[in-house]
Amino acid sequence: MLRQLRRRFGALDPAQEARIQALSVTELEAIGEALLDFQTVKDLAAWLQYKL
């Protein structure tokens, strides 16, 4: 997931990377689907804030 997010948005904030690494398998599946709708890294930040 991190590789896909980096490819889409470039370098991620270290705090965001840590939060993504702590996600469960179910949450990783959910973010994988949500990634298709993300337009900016702000969408990722909002998803992480809402989910965690």
Gaussian input, Z-matrix of N, CA and C with variables (Angstrom, degrees):
# hf/3-21g

backbone

0 1
 N
 C     1     B1
 C     2     B2     1     A1
 N     3     B3     2     A2     1     D1
 C     4     B4     3     A3     2     D2
 C     5     B5     4     A4     3     D3
 N     6     B6     5     A5     4     D4
 C     7     B7     6     A6     5     D5
 C     8     B8     7     A7     6     D6
 N     9     B9     8     A8     7     D7
 C    10    B10     9     A9     8     D8
 C    11    B11    10    A10     9     D9
 N    12    B12    11    A11    10    D10
 C    13    B13    12    A12    11    D11
 C    14    B14    13    A13    12    D12
 N    15    B15    14    A14    13    D13
 C    16    B16    15    A15    14    D14
 C    17    B17    16    A16    15    D15
 N    18    B18    17    A17    16    D16
 C    19    B19    18    A18    17    D17
 C    20    B20    19    A19    18    D18
 N    21    B21    20    A20    19    D19
 C    22    B22    21    A21    20    D20
 C    23    B23    22    A22    21    D21
 N    24    B24    23    A23    22    D22
 C    25    B25    24    A24    23    D23
 C    26    B26    25    A25    24    D24
 N    27    B27    26    A26    25    D25
 C    28    B28    27    A27    26    D26
 C    29    B29    28    A28    27    D27
 N    30    B30    29    A29    28    D28
 C    31    B31    30    A30    29    D29
 C    32    B32    31    A31    30    D30
 N    33    B33    32    A32    31    D31
 C    34    B34    33    A33    32    D32
 C    35    B35    34    A34    33    D33
 N    36    B36    35    A35    34    D34
 C    37    B37    36    A36    35    D35
 C    38    B38    37    A37    36    D36
 N    39    B39    38    A38    37    D37
 C    40    B40    39    A39    38    D38
 C    41    B41    40    A40    39    D39
 N    42    B42    41    A41    40    D40
 C    43    B43    42    A42    41    D41
 C    44    B44    43    A43    42    D42
 N    45    B45    44    A44    43    D43
 C    46    B46    45    A45    44    D44
 C    47    B47    46    A46    45    D45
 N    48    B48    47    A47    46    D46
 C    49    B49    48    A48    47    D47
 C    50    B50    49    A49    48    D48
 N    51    B51    50    A50    49    D49
 C    52    B52    51    A51    50    D50
 C    53    B53    52    A52    51    D51
 N    54    B54    53    A53    52    D52
 C    55    B55    54    A54    53    D53
 C    56    B56    55    A55    54    D54
 N    57    B57    56    A56    55    D55
 C    58    B58    57    A57    56    D56
 C    59    B59    58    A58    57    D57
 N    60    B60    59    A59    58    D58
 C    61    B61    60    A60    59    D59
 C    62    B62    61    A61    60    D60
 N    63    B63    62    A62    61    D61
 C    64    B64    63    A63    62    D62
 C    65    B65    64    A64    63    D63
 N    66    B66    65    A65    64    D64
 C    67    B67    66    A66    65    D65
 C    68    B68    67    A67    66    D66
 N    69    B69    68    A68    67    D67
 C    70    B70    69    A69    68    D68
 C    71    B71    70    A70    69    D69
 N    72    B72    71    A71    70    D70
 C    73    B73    72    A72    71    D71
 C    74    B74    73    A73    72    D72
 N    75    B75    74    A74    73    D73
 C    76    B76    75    A75    74    D74
 C    77    B77    76    A76    75    D75
 N    78    B78    77    A77    76    D76
 C    79    B79    78    A78    77    D77
 C    80    B80    79    A79    78    D78
 N    81    B81    80    A80    79    D79
 C    82    B82    81    A81    80    D80
 C    83    B83    82    A82    81    D81
 N    84    B84    83    A83    82    D82
 C    85    B85    84    A84    83    D83
 C    86    B86    85    A85    84    D84
 N    87    B87    86    A86    85    D85
 C    88    B88    87    A87    86    D86
 C    89    B89    88    A88    87    D87
 N    90    B90    89    A89    88    D88
 C    91    B91    90    A90    89    D89
 C    92    B92    91    A91    90    D90
 N    93    B93    92    A92    91    D91
 C    94    B94    93    A93    92    D92
 C    95    B95    94    A94    93    D93
 N    96    B96    95    A95    94    D94
 C    97    B97    96    A96    95    D95
 C    98    B98    97    A97    96    D96
 N    99    B99    98    A98    97    D97
 C   100   B100    99    A99    98    D98
 C   101   B101   100   A100    99    D99
 N   102   B102   101   A101   100   D100
 C   103   B103   102   A102   101   D101
 C   104   B104   103   A103   102   D102
 N   105   B105   104   A104   103   D103
 C   106   B106   105   A105   104   D104
 C   107   B107   106   A106   105   D105
 N   108   B108   107   A107   106   D106
 C   109   B109   108   A108   107   D107
 C   110   B110   109   A109   108   D108
 N   111   B111   110   A110   109   D109
 C   112   B112   111   A111   110   D110
 C   113   B113   112   A112   111   D111
 N   114   B114   113   A113   112   D112
 C   115   B115   114   A114   113   D113
 C   116   B116   115   A115   114   D114
 N   117   B117   116   A116   115   D115
 C   118   B118   117   A117   116   D116
 C   119   B119   118   A118   117   D117
 N   120   B120   119   A119   118   D118
 C   121   B121   120   A120   119   D119
 C   122   B122   121   A121   120   D120
 N   123   B123   122   A122   121   D121
 C   124   B124   123   A123   122   D122
 C   125   B125   124   A124   123   D123
 N   126   B126   125   A125   124   D124
 C   127   B127   126   A126   125   D125
 C   128   B128   127   A127   126   D126
 N   129   B129   128   A128   127   D127
 C   130   B130   129   A129   128   D128
 C   131   B131   130   A130   129   D129
 N   132   B132   131   A131   130   D130
 C   133   B133   132   A132   131   D131
 C   134   B134   133   A133   132   D132
 N   135   B135   134   A134   133   D133
 C   136   B136   135   A135   134   D134
 C   137   B137   136   A136   135   D135
 N   138   B138   137   A137   136   D136
 C   139   B139   138   A138   137   D137
 C   140   B140   139   A139   138   D138
 N   141   B141   140   A140   139   D139
 C   142   B142   141   A141   140   D140
 C   143   B143   142   A142   141   D141
 N   144   B144   143   A143   142   D142
 C   145   B145   144   A144   143   D143
 C   146   B146   145   A145   144   D144
 N   147   B147   146   A146   145   D145
 C   148   B148   147   A147   146   D146
 C   149   B149   148   A148   147   D147
 N   150   B150   149   A149   148   D148
 C   151   B151   150   A150   149   D149
 C   152   B152   151   A151   150   D150
 N   153   B153   152   A152   151   D151
 C   154   B154   153   A153   152   D152
 C   155   B155   154   A154   153   D153

   B1=1.4455
   B2=1.5200
   B3=1.3199
   B4=1.4700
   B5=1.5245
   B6=1.3083
   B7=1.4717
   B8=1.5296
   B9=1.3211
   B10=1.4634
   B11=1.5261
   B12=1.3289
   B13=1.4651
   B14=1.5261
   B15=1.3215
   B16=1.4738
   B17=1.5296
   B18=1.2989
   B19=1.4749
   B20=1.5288
   B21=1.3100
   B22=1.4654
   B23=1.5276
   B24=1.3603
   B25=1.4672
   B26=1.5243
   B27=1.3131
   B28=1.4591
   B29=1.5188
   B30=1.3051
   B31=1.4690
   B32=1.5249
   B33=1.3204
   B34=1.4556
   B35=1.5187
   B36=1.3060
   B37=1.4536
   B38=1.5386
   B39=1.3280
   B40=1.4723
   B41=1.5309
   B42=1.3169
   B43=1.4682
   B44=1.5313
   B45=1.3297
   B46=1.4604
   B47=1.5265
   B48=1.3247
   B49=1.4574
   B50=1.5204
   B51=1.3117
   B52=1.4603
   B53=1.5290
   B54=1.3109
   B55=1.4667
   B56=1.5250
   B57=1.3207
   B58=1.4605
   B59=1.5299
   B60=1.3162
   B61=1.4574
   B62=1.5305
   B63=1.3148
   B64=1.4617
   B65=1.5326
   B66=1.3379
   B67=1.4617
   B68=1.5237
   B69=1.3107
   B70=1.4654
   B71=1.5350
   B72=1.3013
   B73=1.4636
   B74=1.5258
   B75=1.3163
   B76=1.4661
   B77=1.5239
   B78=1.3280
   B79=1.4668
   B80=1.5310
   B81=1.3266
   B82=1.4667
   B83=1.5267
   B84=1.3035
   B85=1.4651
   B86=1.5236
   B87=1.3183
   B88=1.4647
   B89=1.5185
   B90=1.3287
   B91=1.4681
   B92=1.5291
   B93=1.3285
   B94=1.4649
   B95=1.5172
   B96=1.3199
   B97=1.4605
   B98=1.5207
   B99=1.3297
   B100=1.4626
   B101=1.5241
   B102=1.3297
   B103=1.4706
   B104=1.5215
   B105=1.3094
   B106=1.4623
   B107=1.5299
   B108=1.3330
   B109=1.4672
   B110=1.5214
   B111=1.3421
   B112=1.4596
   B113=1.5263
   B114=1.3218
   B115=1.4664
   B116=1.5241
   B117=1.3245
   B118=1.4619
   B119=1.5224
   B120=1.3307
   B121=1.4570
   B122=1.5295
   B123=1.3239
   B124=1.4712
   B125=1.5261
   B126=1.3198
   B127=1.4618
   B128=1.5264
   B129=1.3167
   B130=1.4579
   B131=1.5232
   B132=1.3241
   B133=1.4665
   B134=1.5232
   B135=1.3105
   B136=1.4698
   B137=1.5267
   B138=1.3139
   B139=1.4666
   B140=1.5248
   B141=1.3141
   B142=1.4596
   B143=1.5220
   B144=1.3248
   B145=1.4545
   B146=1.5306
   B147=1.3204
   B148=1.4568
   B149=1.5345
   B150=1.3213
   B151=1.4575
   B152=1.5117
   B153=1.3283
   B154=1.4591
   B155=1.5028
   A1=110.64
   A2=116.33
   A3=118.69
   A4=110.92
   A5=116.75
   A6=120.03
   A7=110.26
   A8=116.75
   A9=120.43
   A10=111.30
   A11=116.39
   A12=119.86
   A13=111.12
   A14=117.14
   A15=119.69
   A16=111.02
   A17=116.11
   A18=119.01
   A19=110.40
   A20=115.84
   A21=119.72
   A22=112.90
   A23=116.43
   A24=120.10
   A25=114.58
   A26=118.25
   A27=119.84
   A28=109.82
   A29=116.38
   A30=121.01
   A31=110.42
   A32=114.79
   A33=120.82
   A34=109.95
   A35=115.12
   A36=121.62
   A37=108.22
   A38=118.29
   A39=120.29
   A40=113.00
   A41=117.60
   A42=120.34
   A43=110.50
   A44=116.47
   A45=119.95
   A46=110.45
   A47=116.86
   A48=120.27
   A49=110.73
   A50=117.24
   A51=121.18
   A52=110.52
   A53=116.52
   A54=119.89
   A55=110.92
   A56=116.63
   A57=120.30
   A58=110.29
   A59=117.06
   A60=120.66
   A61=111.65
   A62=117.45
   A63=121.65
   A64=112.80
   A65=118.00
   A66=120.57
   A67=111.25
   A68=115.50
   A69=121.61
   A70=108.88
   A71=116.13
   A72=120.55
   A73=110.29
   A74=116.58
   A75=120.59
   A76=111.07
   A77=116.71
   A78=120.81
   A79=110.96
   A80=117.25
   A81=120.39
   A82=110.64
   A83=116.59
   A84=119.58
   A85=110.30
   A86=116.47
   A87=120.75
   A88=111.82
   A89=116.95
   A90=118.73
   A91=110.54
   A92=116.17
   A93=119.62
   A94=111.86
   A95=116.36
   A96=120.36
   A97=110.82
   A98=116.68
   A99=120.74
   A100=111.51
   A101=116.58
   A102=121.13
   A103=111.49
   A104=116.79
   A105=120.43
   A106=111.80
   A107=116.69
   A108=121.10
   A109=113.61
   A110=118.01
   A111=120.74
   A112=110.10
   A113=115.74
   A114=121.04
   A115=111.14
   A116=116.40
   A117=121.12
   A118=108.88
   A119=115.14
   A120=120.16
   A121=110.71
   A122=117.40
   A123=120.54
   A124=111.18
   A125=116.96
   A126=120.44
   A127=110.16
   A128=116.39
   A129=121.18
   A130=110.15
   A131=116.91
   A132=121.37
   A133=110.79
   A134=116.89
   A135=120.75
   A136=110.28
   A137=117.16
   A138=120.77
   A139=110.34
   A140=116.53
   A141=120.10
   A142=111.03
   A143=117.62
   A144=120.38
   A145=110.55
   A146=116.37
   A147=121.22
   A148=110.98
   A149=116.99
   A150=121.53
   A151=113.44
   A152=118.01
   A153=119.55
   A154=112.52
   D1=-42.65
   D2=179.10
   D3=-60.20
   D4=-40.71
   D5=-179.99
   D6=-61.13
   D7=-43.00
   D8=179.83
   D9=-65.55
   D10=-42.33
   D11=179.29
   D12=-66.04
   D13=-41.01
   D14=178.00
   D15=-64.60
   D16=-38.06
   D17=179.26
   D18=-64.66
   D19=-37.39
   D20=-178.02
   D21=-77.64
   D22=-41.11
   D23=-171.36
   D24=-116.69
   D25=-4.10
   D26=-175.06
   D27=83.42
   D28=-159.03
   D29=-177.83
   D30=-59.94
   D31=137.62
   D32=178.01
   D33=-100.95
   D34=158.41
   D35=174.77
   D36=-63.11
   D37=136.75
   D38=-179.89
   D39=-56.06
   D40=-34.78
   D41=178.46
   D42=-66.38
   D43=-38.97
   D44=177.09
   D45=-64.89
   D46=-42.58
   D47=178.74
   D48=-60.09
   D49=-42.59
   D50=179.98
   D51=-63.57
   D52=-40.66
   D53=179.58
   D54=-65.86
   D55=-39.66
   D56=179.46
   D57=-67.04
   D58=-39.91
   D59=179.34
   D60=-64.59
   D61=-23.84
   D62=-178.99
   D63=-88.59
   D64=-2.99
   D65=-177.61
   D66=-69.41
   D67=148.18
   D68=174.71
   D69=-76.09
   D70=170.01
   D71=178.40
   D72=-59.86
   D73=-42.62
   D74=179.19
   D75=-61.90
   D76=-42.30
   D77=178.88
   D78=-67.80
   D79=-36.15
   D80=177.17
   D81=-64.78
   D82=-38.51
   D83=176.19
   D84=-63.67
   D85=-41.12
   D86=-179.76
   D87=-66.09
   D88=-42.64
   D89=179.67
   D90=-69.19
   D91=-30.77
   D92=176.17
   D93=-61.45
   D94=-39.73
   D95=176.65
   D96=-72.97
   D97=-41.68
   D98=-179.09
   D99=-64.44
   D100=-30.95
   D101=-179.67
   D102=-54.72
   D103=-32.72
   D104=-179.87
   D105=-63.20
   D106=-24.92
   D107=-179.56
   D108=-97.67
   D109=-13.69
   D110=-178.88
   D111=-65.80
   D112=130.78
   D113=175.84
   D114=-102.24
   D115=-32.52
   D116=-178.46
   D117=-139.27
   D118=168.75
   D119=176.92
   D120=-64.13
   D121=-21.33
   D122=175.36
   D123=-65.47
   D124=-32.84
   D125=176.07
   D126=-64.82
   D127=-40.46
   D128=176.13
   D129=-61.52
   D130=-46.73
   D131=-179.81
   D132=-60.28
   D133=-42.11
   D134=179.43
   D135=-65.20
   D136=-41.03
   D137=178.82
   D138=-62.68
   D139=-45.82
   D140=-179.95
   D141=-63.75
   D142=-39.40
   D143=179.98
   D144=-66.69
   D145=-40.99
   D146=-178.37
   D147=-69.90
   D148=-40.48
   D149=-174.98
   D150=-80.20
   D151=-26.40
   D152=-174.87
   D153=-111.53

